[in-house]
Amino acid sequence: MTKVIIRRLIIAVPLLVAITIVSFTFINLAPGDPVSALIDPELGQAGSSDALRERYGLNKPIIVRYFIWLRELATGNMGFSYQSGQPVAEMIGRRVLPTLELTLTAFVISTIFGTLFGVISALKQYSFYDYSLSVVSLFGISIPNFFFALLALWIFGAILGWFPTFGMGKYGEPFNIWDNLYHLVLPATVLSIDSLAGNTRYARTSMLEVMHSDYITTARAKGLSRYAVIGRHGFRNALIPIITITTLRLPGLIGGTILIENMFAWPGMGQLTVASVGYRDYSVLMGVILITAIMVLLANLLADVLYTYTDPRVRIEDS
């Protein structure tokens, strides 16, 4: 298993390079540049823009700038923000933990409750619970997250006042874990809705397919208890496709944080990304894309590892 993981990581390196090449090209081909975002065209002096572009190296060809960025990255230098002058690594370092906290919490919520609701729906097929959960899950899949975010802000924040609507804690007060979790409830729940609804549908389908299999019929004929049939034979085999789908949804959750973080003023990489796009801050955008791509590749690797451990029919040899 260790050798296989190492091989997957080695394969991920050229894929990561390809992602950075495509991202760097499209970012630099987009209209505008960091200099045009820094200088007011009505107040700027003639030639000041060209001087800044030469100073920052923005007048060089794209391919030359990419290899300069790649060379600096190999030494651990992710560059500096054109807007603030701060090191990109420090800016992302301050933002990555809030994003991971929000993403992983939403992931846990969607995985646990999505699987639970799907299994209940399958075991009580064609019941009131099944129809209710099916309607709610379809509703959750169909409606975009920003609608649920607006609804949550309005109902639970403005009208009922049950939860705070912005930030990771009370402004101006020292960090408190319980206050942080209190602020986390609303954005994490909203972020998890789409994945939770999808996991419910997949878990229901997978569990129904397993429960109608021949080996489940055989287990029942042998006189095994309902708990043994469902838990030992049914649920474990139903987990195989659920694990694959669930882990592959993790990159979608990471991407969804861009919208949710801005709507709930959550100080993560999503807010940093939106601000960097507005300022055409190429170095910060490349840093965010690089970290996000690494997270996605690690999520895919996690899916492969969990799949082999869950399915006894799949074995990856260390040869």
C-alpha positions as CSV (number, residue, x, y, z in Angstrom):
1,M,0.0,0.0,0.0
2,T,2.8,2.4,0.9
3,K,4.5,1.9,-2.5
4,V,1.2,2.5,-4.3
5,I,0.6,5.8,-2.4
6,I,4.1,6.9,-3.3
7,R,3.4,6.1,-7.0
8,R,0.2,8.1,-6.9
9,L,1.9,11.1,-5.3
10,I,4.6,10.9,-8.0
11,I,1.9,10.8,-10.7
12,A,0.3,13.8,-9.1
13,V,3.4,16.0,-9.6
14,P,3.1,16.4,-13.4
15,L,-0.7,16.8,-13.0
16,L,-0.1,19.6,-10.5
17,V,2.4,21.3,-12.9
18,A,-0.2,21.1,-15.8
19,I,-2.8,22.7,-13.5
20,T,-0.5,25.6,-12.7
21,I,0.4,26.1,-16.4
22,V,-3.3,26.3,-17.4
23,S,-4.2,28.5,-14.5
24,F,-1.2,30.9,-14.9
25,T,-2.0,31.3,-18.6
26,F,-5.7,32.1,-18.2
27,I,-5.1,34.4,-15.3
28,N,-2.5,36.5,-17.3
29,L,-4.6,36.5,-20.4
30,A,-7.6,38.0,-18.6
31,P,-8.3,41.7,-19.1
32,G,-6.4,44.0,-16.8
33,D,-3.4,43.4,-14.7
34,P,-2.2,44.3,-11.1
35,V,-0.9,47.7,-12.3
36,S,-4.2,48.8,-13.7
37,A,-5.8,47.8,-10.4
38,L,-3.2,49.8,-8.4
39,I,-3.2,53.1,-10.5
40,D,-6.2,55.3,-11.0
41,P,-6.1,56.1,-14.7
42,E,-7.4,59.7,-14.0
43,L,-4.7,60.4,-11.5
44,G,-1.7,58.4,-12.8
45,Q,1.1,60.2,-14.5
46,A,2.1,59.3,-18.0
47,G,4.5,56.4,-18.1
48,S,4.0,55.4,-14.5
49,S,2.1,52.3,-15.5
50,D,4.9,51.1,-17.8
51,A,7.5,51.8,-15.1
52,L,5.5,49.6,-12.6
53,R,5.1,46.8,-15.1
54,E,8.8,46.8,-15.8
55,R,9.5,46.9,-12.0
56,Y,7.2,43.9,-11.4
57,G,8.3,42.0,-14.5
58,L,4.8,42.1,-16.0
59,N,6.2,43.3,-19.4
60,K,8.0,40.0,-19.9
61,P,6.4,37.1,-21.9
62,I,3.9,34.8,-20.1
63,I,6.2,31.8,-20.4
64,V,9.1,33.6,-18.9
65,R,7.1,34.8,-16.0
66,Y,5.7,31.3,-15.4
67,F,9.2,29.8,-15.2
68,I,10.3,32.6,-12.9
69,W,7.3,31.8,-10.6
70,L,8.0,28.1,-10.8
71,R,11.7,28.6,-10.0
72,E,10.8,30.7,-6.9
73,L,8.2,28.2,-5.9
74,A,10.8,25.4,-5.9
75,T,12.7,27.4,-3.3
76,G,9.6,27.8,-1.1
77,N,8.9,31.3,-2.2
78,M,5.3,31.8,-3.4
79,G,5.9,35.5,-4.1
80,F,4.5,38.7,-2.8
81,S,1.1,40.3,-3.1
82,Y,1.1,43.1,-5.7
83,Q,-1.6,44.9,-3.7
84,S,-0.3,44.7,-0.1
85,G,3.3,43.7,-0.5
86,Q,2.9,40.8,2.0
87,P,4.3,37.3,1.3
88,V,1.7,35.1,-0.3
89,A,2.6,32.2,1.9
90,E,1.8,34.2,5.0
91,M,-1.4,35.5,3.6
92,I,-2.6,32.0,2.7
93,G,-1.3,30.5,5.9
94,R,-3.6,32.9,7.9
95,R,-6.6,31.9,5.7
96,V,-6.2,28.2,5.1
97,L,-7.1,27.0,8.7
98,P,-10.5,28.8,8.7
99,T,-11.2,27.4,5.3
100,L,-10.3,23.9,6.4
101,E,-12.4,24.3,9.5
102,L,-15.4,25.3,7.5
103,T,-14.9,22.7,4.8
104,L,-14.2,19.7,7.1
105,T,-17.1,20.5,9.4
106,A,-19.5,20.7,6.4
107,F,-17.9,17.4,5.1
108,V,-18.5,15.7,8.4
109,I,-22.1,16.9,8.6
110,S,-23.0,15.9,5.0
111,T,-21.3,12.5,5.4
112,I,-22.8,11.4,8.7
113,F,-26.3,12.8,8.2
114,G,-26.4,12.1,4.5
115,T,-25.5,8.4,5.0
116,L,-27.9,8.1,8.0
117,F,-30.8,9.6,6.1
118,G,-30.1,7.5,3.0
119,V,-30.0,4.2,5.0
120,I,-33.2,5.1,6.9
121,S,-34.9,5.9,3.6
122,A,-33.8,2.6,2.1
123,L,-34.8,0.5,5.1
124,K,-38.2,2.2,5.2
125,Q,-38.8,2.1,1.4
126,Y,-42.1,3.7,0.2
127,S,-42.9,4.9,3.7
128,F,-43.6,8.4,4.8
129,Y,-40.0,8.8,5.9
130,D,-38.8,7.6,2.5
131,Y,-41.0,10.0,0.5
132,S,-40.2,12.9,2.9
133,L,-36.5,12.5,2.7
134,S,-36.6,12.0,-1.0
135,V,-38.5,15.3,-1.5
136,V,-36.2,17.2,0.9
137,S,-33.0,15.8,-0.7
138,L,-34.2,16.6,-4.2
139,F,-35.0,20.1,-3.0
140,G,-31.5,20.4,-1.5
141,I,-29.9,19.3,-4.8
142,S,-32.0,21.6,-7.0
143,I,-31.6,24.9,-5.1
144,P,-28.2,26.6,-5.2
145,N,-26.3,27.2,-1.9
146,F,-26.5,31.0,-2.1
147,F,-30.3,30.8,-1.8
148,F,-30.0,28.7,1.4
149,A,-27.4,31.2,2.7
150,L,-29.7,34.1,2.1
151,L,-32.6,32.2,3.7
152,A,-30.5,31.2,6.7
153,L,-29.2,34.8,7.2
154,W,-32.7,36.1,7.1
155,I,-34.5,33.6,9.2
156,F,-31.9,32.4,11.8
157,G,-29.9,35.7,11.9
158,A,-32.2,38.6,11.2
159,I,-35.6,37.3,12.4
160,L,-34.9,34.7,15.1
161,G,-31.5,35.9,16.1
162,W,-30.4,32.3,17.0
163,F,-27.0,32.4,15.3
164,P,-24.4,35.1,14.4
165,T,-24.3,36.0,10.7
166,F,-20.6,36.9,10.2
167,G,-17.1,36.2,11.4
168,M,-15.5,33.4,13.4
169,G,-16.1,35.0,16.8
170,K,-17.1,38.1,18.6
171,Y,-15.2,41.1,17.3
172,G,-12.5,42.4,19.5
173,E,-12.6,39.5,22.0
174,P,-9.9,36.8,22.4
175,F,-10.5,33.4,20.7
176,N,-13.0,31.1,22.4
177,I,-13.6,27.6,21.0
178,W,-17.3,27.6,22.0
179,D,-17.9,31.0,20.5
180,N,-16.0,29.8,17.3
181,L,-18.2,26.7,17.1
182,Y,-21.3,28.9,17.6
183,H,-20.3,31.1,14.7
184,L,-19.5,27.9,12.6
185,V,-22.9,26.3,12.8
186,L,-24.7,28.4,10.2
187,P,-22.1,28.6,7.4
188,A,-21.1,25.0,7.8
189,T,-24.7,23.8,7.7
190,V,-25.5,25.9,4.6
191,L,-22.3,24.7,2.8
192,S,-23.1,21.0,3.6
193,I,-26.7,21.1,2.2
194,D,-25.9,20.2,-1.4
195,S,-23.5,17.4,-0.4
196,L,-25.8,16.1,2.3
197,A,-28.7,15.9,-0.2
198,G,-26.6,14.1,-2.7
199,N,-25.2,11.7,-0.2
200,T,-28.7,10.9,0.9
201,R,-29.7,9.9,-2.6
202,Y,-26.6,7.8,-3.2
203,A,-26.8,6.1,0.2
204,R,-30.5,5.2,-0.4
205,T,-29.7,3.8,-3.9
206,S,-26.7,1.9,-2.7
207,M,-28.4,0.4,0.3
208,L,-31.5,-0.6,-1.7
209,E,-29.2,-2.4,-4.3
210,V,-27.4,-4.2,-1.5
211,M,-30.5,-5.2,0.4
212,H,-32.0,-6.9,-2.7
213,S,-28.8,-8.9,-3.4
214,D,-28.7,-12.7,-3.2
215,Y,-26.2,-12.8,-0.3
216,I,-28.6,-10.7,1.8
217,T,-31.4,-13.2,1.1
218,T,-29.0,-16.1,2.0
219,A,-28.1,-14.3,5.2
220,R,-31.7,-14.0,6.2
221,A,-32.4,-17.6,5.3
222,K,-29.6,-18.7,7.6
223,G,-31.5,-17.1,10.5
224,L,-29.2,-14.1,11.2
225,S,-30.6,-11.3,13.1
226,R,-31.8,-8.1,11.4
227,Y,-28.9,-6.2,13.0
228,A,-26.4,-8.7,11.6
229,V,-27.9,-8.7,8.1
230,I,-28.1,-4.9,7.9
231,G,-24.9,-4.0,9.8
232,R,-22.5,-6.8,8.9
233,H,-23.6,-7.7,5.4
234,G,-25.7,-4.8,4.1
235,F,-24.2,-1.5,5.3
236,R,-20.6,-2.4,4.8
237,N,-21.1,-3.3,1.2
238,A,-23.3,-0.3,0.7
239,L,-20.5,1.9,1.9
240,I,-18.2,1.2,-1.1
241,P,-19.9,3.6,-3.6
242,I,-20.8,6.0,-0.8
243,I,-17.1,6.4,0.2
244,T,-16.1,7.0,-3.4
245,I,-18.8,9.6,-3.9
246,T,-18.4,11.3,-0.5
247,T,-14.6,11.8,-0.8
248,L,-14.9,13.1,-4.4
249,R,-17.4,15.7,-3.2
250,L,-14.7,17.2,-0.9
251,P,-13.2,19.3,-3.7
252,G,-16.7,20.7,-4.4
253,L,-17.0,21.7,-0.8
254,I,-13.7,23.5,-1.0
255,G,-14.9,25.4,-4.1
256,G,-18.2,26.2,-2.4
257,T,-16.4,28.0,0.4
258,I,-15.7,30.9,-2.0
259,L,-19.4,31.9,-2.0
260,I,-20.2,31.0,1.6
261,E,-17.2,32.7,3.1
262,N,-18.1,35.9,1.4
263,M,-21.7,35.8,2.4
264,F,-20.9,35.0,6.1
265,A,-17.7,37.1,6.3
266,W,-15.7,34.0,7.2
267,P,-12.0,35.0,7.0
268,G,-10.8,32.1,4.8
269,M,-9.3,31.6,1.4
270,G,-12.7,32.2,-0.3
271,Q,-12.6,35.9,0.8
272,L,-9.0,36.1,-0.2
273,T,-9.7,34.7,-3.7
274,V,-12.5,37.2,-4.4
275,A,-10.4,40.1,-3.3
276,S,-7.4,38.9,-5.3
277,V,-9.6,38.6,-8.5
278,G,-10.8,42.2,-8.0
279,Y,-7.2,43.5,-7.7
280,R,-5.8,41.2,-10.4
281,D,-3.3,39.9,-7.8
282,Y,-1.7,37.2,-9.9
283,S,0.7,35.9,-7.2
284,V,-2.0,35.4,-4.6
285,L,-4.4,33.8,-7.1
286,M,-1.7,31.3,-8.1
287,G,-1.0,30.5,-4.5
288,V,-4.7,29.8,-3.8
289,I,-5.0,27.7,-6.9
290,L,-1.9,25.7,-6.0
291,I,-3.1,25.0,-2.4
292,T,-6.6,24.1,-3.7
293,A,-5.3,21.8,-6.3
294,I,-3.2,20.0,-3.7
295,M,-6.3,19.5,-1.5
296,V,-8.2,18.1,-4.5
297,L,-5.5,15.6,-5.3
298,L,-5.2,14.5,-1.7
299,A,-9.0,14.0,-1.6
300,N,-8.7,11.7,-4.7
301,L,-5.9,9.8,-3.0
302,L,-8.0,9.5,0.1
303,A,-10.9,8.1,-1.9
304,D,-8.6,5.4,-3.4
305,V,-7.2,4.4,-0.1
306,L,-10.5,4.1,1.7
307,Y,-12.0,2.2,-1.2
308,T,-9.4,-0.5,-1.0
309,Y,-9.8,-0.8,2.8
310,T,-13.6,-1.0,2.5
311,D,-14.0,-3.4,-0.3
312,P,-12.5,-6.8,0.5
313,R,-12.6,-7.7,-3.2
314,V,-10.1,-4.9,-4.1
315,R,-6.5,-5.4,-3.1
316,I,-3.6,-3.3,-4.1
317,E,-0.4,-5.1,-3.9
318,D,2.9,-3.4,-2.8
319,S,4.7,-4.9,-5.7
